[in-house]
Amino acid sequence: MAKIQAIRGMNDILPEQTPVWQYLEDTVRRVLQSYSYNEIRMPILEQTELFKRSIGEVTDIVEKEMYTFEDRNGDSLTLRPEGTACCVRAAEQHGLLFNQTQKLWYCGPMFRHERPQKGRYRQFNQIGVECFGIPGPDIDAELIIMTARLWKELGLLANVSLQINSLGTTAARAVYRDALVEYLRANIDALDEDSKRRLESNPLRVLDSKSQSTQDILDGAPDFSDYLDDESKAHFATLLETLDQSGISYEVNSRLVRGLDYYGKTVFEWVTNDLGAQGTVCAGGRYDGLVEQLGGKATPGVGFAMGVERLILMLESLDKIPAEVNNNPDVFIVSVGEGTQIEAFKVAEILRNQFLSINVQTHCGGSNKNRLKKIDKSNVPITLIIGENELKNKSVIIKTLQDKSEGSQNKQQVEVPVADLLNKIEAYL
Ligand code: HAM
């Protein structure tokens, strides 16, 4: 019978890979906590309407990429393609927004029916951050400073660069949109097919086109920065000044528009050249109109999300995973002979009580002969052996891969009383 395979673009994360995921997640969690962000967990399924009203009806995500279906009650549900809308929905529903500030983060799978390739999947994981109730550019800057710290901690700072832009207020955007449309209409023959279509439905997205002929035409197009109103200009200038003062380099890219409609004022992307076509590892911006658009009281919001798979690809390809990030046991306990298994369990518990993050593997199953073979083959730094003699003597044999005292490669072994084990073993851990 044919075996059932996973769905294309949806990956299993295998045990040999999970230590790297845990390392990345732990590092991010630690950094977020140090900036006083609190975790929120939302459902993976939401009402379809939530994404239509937030991301925008005329976006690739809503038009082509959502996993939408009717449930048994006939309600239209969608597997979340991103977390911002869900976070706004949850925060609003539970009264976290009105007259308050909130600094929230979340982590988990998102779903988009895109064409899978390296760095682009149909189920992928984001770690997202959303901040509500703070209108000024100080919080935009803090979010970016926080991401820079994270890249530094992960050893990736030299391999990412920051692109930043201001999309202005809704009013400024509308004036710019008209100017852009007028210019593009006059050059319509040179546009690629996708851009011709977008010109009618969502013209700002033309700025994002991958087509060279369209990009050539855009060289002569009106520039977003010339259309910013005073409020947006001041917001952007203070943000850039804060980044300058904080030692964060950036490139202002006036064609950076992002693929979701809820942004206004600040938008930014951290990009890398190390991942081929899917080079954006973290992206976000300000969305001051979104809470109101979803039925709440007007509340400023700003945030970003990073692609966990893309960061892991970077860590791997740049060899930035610390050596201690693995599943390897620190101690292997083998018991050989009558009554020794119970003693092995007791010794293992003594070690676990004493050393909080220790990885102790006990040998279960198998014959005595098999167990003796395992001792010889073990590559675990410390093997503890309990035979019938040791059981009688209330002792264990400590066998190490290296004799640390002499720097020798030979396996060394020494018998110590169980009562003395913790003292003795500490030197080897
Ligand atoms: P986004 O740009 O759609 O923004 O996604 C953020 C990040 O998720 C991307 O930069 C990328 O690293 C990762 N990503 C997106 N799609 C895929 C995919 N198919 N496969 C692998 N990784 C992917 C948002 O989702 C916004 N909600 C970000 C945000 C939060 N803005 C404000 N707050």
Residues whose N, C-alpha, C, O or C-beta is under 5 A from the ligand:
A	BS01	HAM	E82 G83 T84 R112 E114 G119 R120 Y121 F124 G128 V129 T280 V281 C282 A283 G284 G285 G303 F304 A305 M306 G307 R310
